[in-house]
Amino acid sequence: MNLRDSLKKILMEWNEEKKKPFKNNILAEFIRHDFVNSVKIVTEKNKSNYLLKASPGAGNWANIPWLSILDPRITTTTQEGIYPV
């Protein structure tokens, strides 16, 4: 799935899916894996070696899903450095 369609899926389904159990949720798994892969395709076009991670929450739904894009030359953690989220 391309990045546009991935973002659209998350935006369209987020509010309803948050009402459902978090464990084994299809959208939560999509965010962790397929969404990251959609972003990876875009970043690899620029020959970038970014570290990507997305999450719908940790054990429970977050208020909003997030994606971090880290340049390992600068930082490998969201605890320090400069990175877009």
Buried (B, 14 or more C-beta within 10 A) or exposed (E): BEBEEBBEBBEEBBEEBBEEEBEEBEBBEBBBEBBBBBBBEEBEEEEEEBEBEBBBBEEEBBEEBBBBBBBEEEBEEEEEEEBEE
